[in-house]
Amino acid sequence: MTLGERLRSWRPGTPPLPEDLAALVRPDDPEWFARELAIAVAPPWWFWRFVLRRFSWLVSIFGRVEVTGSIPEELRRGPLLLAANHIGDFDPFVVAVALHRVGVMPRIMATGGIISAPVAGPLLERTGAIRVERGTELARHAVRVTEVALVHGGHVVAYPEGRVGLAPDFWPERGRTGMARLALGLRVPVIPVSQWGAHEVLQYGNDRGKLRTLLRALVRRPRLRVHVGPPVHFDDLQMGRVGDANRARMRIAAALTRGLRPLRAGELDGPAFVDPTRPTTAVAAFPGGVVPEDIP
C-alpha cells in the first residue's frame, strides 16, 4: 500500500459500540453509521479536549475572537442543542472555540463531504462530529446519531438554516424544523449561538478567492464575535401538535436574530464586507433584524 493510500484509509481508533445500540444498525446502513453511534455515546475524545485547550489560539490568528454570554453550569451537565447561524466556512472553528470558552465540548454537525475527506475527515468524525448527507435518504441517520448523542448528554451544534445563509442582508433564515422537532421530542434545551465576522475569513465561492480572503484576514484580523444567549422557551409547545414545530423554528430564528443585532452594530442593513461569490437567493426570517414583539 502506498503512502497516499494509507493516508486516504487512515482513521483513529473508534470506541466499541454498546450491545444495546448494535440493534439499531441494519445490514443496509452505511459503514460509518455504527462508528458514529459508538462515538456519540462515548465521552468527548481526549485529543479533542487537548486541541481545544492548547490550540484554540490558532483560530485567533485570523481574527480577534470575542465571546459574550454564558451557559449555566446546571445546563452544561446535561444534553444541549446549540443553534448557530451559519455565515461562512470558517465559522465552525470560531463557534467551537467560543463554546469551549463557556465550558462546552461541542459535537458539530458537518456535511458528509467534509467528513469523507482524508485524514481531516476521520479526525473530525472522532471528535463527535455528526455526518449530514443533505438531500439524500441517508440524512435520517444524522437524526438518529444526534438523538443518541443527546440521550447520552452530548452538546450538539447544529445550523437550523441547514447551509450558509443566503439572505441578502445576512440575517438568519427561518431554517428547517429538524432542530425544533428534536428539541420538542427530547425536551432538550436549545441555546442560540449568534455569531458575526467569520464570513470575512473565507469567501463563499470555492476558488482561489478563498486563499485571498484567508490571507487578508491574517493582516486585518477581523473581529470574530460570538454571543451565547439564554435557552429558547418551548414550555407551551408539544411534539406532534399541529403548528408547534413551526412555532419552535421561528423562536429559534428570533433568538438568533436578537443575539446577532449587537454583534453587527453599524451593519444592520447589510454586511460591510461584501462577498461577490455568495448568492443572495433566500429571505431572512426577520428582514433587517427586526423581530416582532409577539414572537416569544
N, C-alpha and C positions, 0 to 999 in steps of 0.2 A: 504494500500500500504506500502510495506517495505521500509526501508531507501535506500537499493540498487536500488529498482525500482524507487524511487523518484529521485535518482542521475542520473539514466540512462535516465529518461524522462525530466529532468530539462533543461530549456534554458532561457536566458534572454529575456526580452520583445523586440518585433520587432516593428519598426515604421510602420505606416499604409501604405498600397500600394496605390499610387495615382490612380484615376479612369482611366486616360489615359493609364496606364500600365497594369491595370487589364485585358484589352482586349488581352494582349499578352499571358495570361495564359489559357491553354486549359484543359478540364477535364482529359485528359490522361497524363498531365505533372506530374512529381513527386511533393510531397507535399512541398518540400523545395524550389521549383523554385520561387513561389510567394514571399516567405520570403526573398530570396536573391535579388530579384528585388527591393523590398522595402528598403532593406539595401543599395543597390547600389545607390539609388537616394538620400538617407539621408546624412546629414553632418557626418563627422567622429564622431564616438561614443565617448562621454566624457570620458568613462572609458578607452578606448584605448589611448586617449591622456594622461590621467593620468598615465597609466602604462609606456608609452614610456618616459614621462617626469621624473617620480620618480623612476622607477625600471629598467631602461636600464643598470644600473651598474651590475645587476645580470649576464648579458652576459659576462662582463669583469672578472668575477670570473674564467672563463675557458680559458681566453686568453686576450691579450692586443689588444683592438680594435683601429685600426689606419685608419683614413679616409682622403683621398685626393680628390681634385676636388670639384666642386660645380655645382649648377643649378641656372641659373639667375632667379631673382625674377619674371620677366615677364612671364617666362615659368611655374613657380610654381603656378601662379594664374590660370592656365588653365589645361586641361587634359594632362596626361603624360602616356606613356608606358615605363616602366623601365625594360630593358632586362638584366638579370643577368645570368652568367654562374653558373651551378649547380654542386657543388663538394662534397656535403655531406648533411646528415640530419640536421646538426646544422646550416648550412648557412642561412636559412630563418631568424633566430634570429639575426644573425650578420648583414644581409642586412637591416632588419627592423630598427635596432639601428643606423646603418650608415646613412640611408636615413632620419631618424628623425633628425640627427645632421645637415643635409644640408637643413632642412626645408620642408621635405615631409612627408605626412601622408599616409603610404603605405597600399594598399589593395592587399594582396598576393594571387596568385593562389595556391591552395593546392589540393592534391588528396582527393577523396571522402572518402577514408578510414579514414583519419585523422579527417575530419570534422564530420564524423559519430561517433567518439569516445565520450563516456560520458563526460560531464562537459567541458573538454578542447575543444572538437569539437564545441559545441554551442557557447562558448566564442570566438573561432577563427572565426566562421561564423559571429558573431555580429560585429567583428572588421572590416568587409568588405571583408573578405577572399572569394575567388570565387572557388566554388567546381568544380573540373575537374574529371569526370568519364572516365578515359582513356580506350580506346578500346571498348567503348560501344556507342549506339545510343544517350545516354544522354550527350555525350561530347559536342554536339551542344548547349546545354543550357549554358555552360560556355562562349561560344562566345556571346550569347545574353545578358547575365548578364554583361559581360565585355563591350560590346557596350553601354549599358545603363549607366554603371558607368562612362565611358569616356565622353559620351554626357553630363553628369552632372558634369564634371570637376574632376573626380576621378584620383588618381595616382595609377595605377595598375602595380604591379610587376609580371613579368612572366619569365619563363625559356624557351628560344627558343628551347633548346635541348629536352624539354618535359620529362626529367628524369635526374638523376645524370649522368653526363658524364662518358662514359666508354672507352674513348680513352686511350691507354697505357701510353701516355706521359702527360695526364691530360689537354691537350689543348682543348678548346671548339670544339664540333662537329658543323657541319653546321646547325643542327636543322631542324625544320619543317617550313612551310610557314605561319602558322596561325598568328603569330605576324606580319609578313610582310604584310599580307593581311589586317589585322585590321588597321595598320598604313597607308597603301595606301588608303584604303576605307574611313577612317575617317579623314585623313590628321592630325594625331596626332603625336607630336614629340616622337621619340624613343631615350631614354637616356641609353647608355651602362653602366652597373654596373659590373665592373670586381672585382673578389674577390679571395682571396687565404688564406689558413691556417685553415679554418673551417673543412676541411676534417680530421684534426688531432684530433678533439674533439670527434666525434662519427664515429666509423668504419662503413663500408657499410653493412656488414652482421648483421642480426637480431639475435644475440645470446649474451651470457654473455660477449663477447668481447666488446660490446658497453659500458657496465659499466666500463670495464677495461680501455678503451681509455678515457672515461669521467674522471675517477679518475687520469689518467696520465696527462690529460690536467690541472687538478686542481693544480698539482705540477709543471708542466713545463711551463704552461701558454704561449702557442704558440702565435705568432703574427697573429692577425686576420685582414688582410689588405683588404681594400675596396677602389677602385678608381671609382669615378663618372666622366665619360667622357663627351665630348661635344655631342650634338644631331647628330644622323646619318643623312647623306644627302640623301634625296629622291626626290628632286625637279624635276629631269629629268625622274622620273618613274611615271607610271599610273596604277591604278587598272584596271585589265581586259586585259591589253596588254600582249601579249604572252612573257613570259620570265621575266617580271618585278618583279613578286613576288619572283622568284628565285634570281634575282639580289639583291633585298632588303634583302632577307635572308642572302646572302653571305656578304653583307655590315655590317649587324648586327654582324655576326660571326667575321668579320675582326676587327670591332671596339672593341669587347670584347677581342680579342686576343691582339691587340695593347695595350689596357689598362692593360692587365694582365702581359705583359713582365716585366715592372719594379717591379711588386709586387713579382715576383718569380725569381729575380736575383740570380744566383747560382744554380737554379733548372730548367734551360731552357730545359735540355734533359729529365728530369723526376723528380717526387717529391722526396724529401729527406725522407719523411715519406711514407713507403710502407705498404699498407693495403692488406694483403693476401686474404681477403674476397671479394675484389672488382674485378668483371670481367673486362677483357680488350678486349672486343669484338667489339669495334667500331673504327672508324677512325676520327681523328681530321680534321676540315675544313682546317686548316693550320698547318700541322705537324711541330713540332719544334718551333711553334710560329712565323714562317716566313710568313708574309703577302706580296704577290707580289705588286709591285708598281702600277700596273694597276687596283687594286681594290680601288675604291674611298674611 
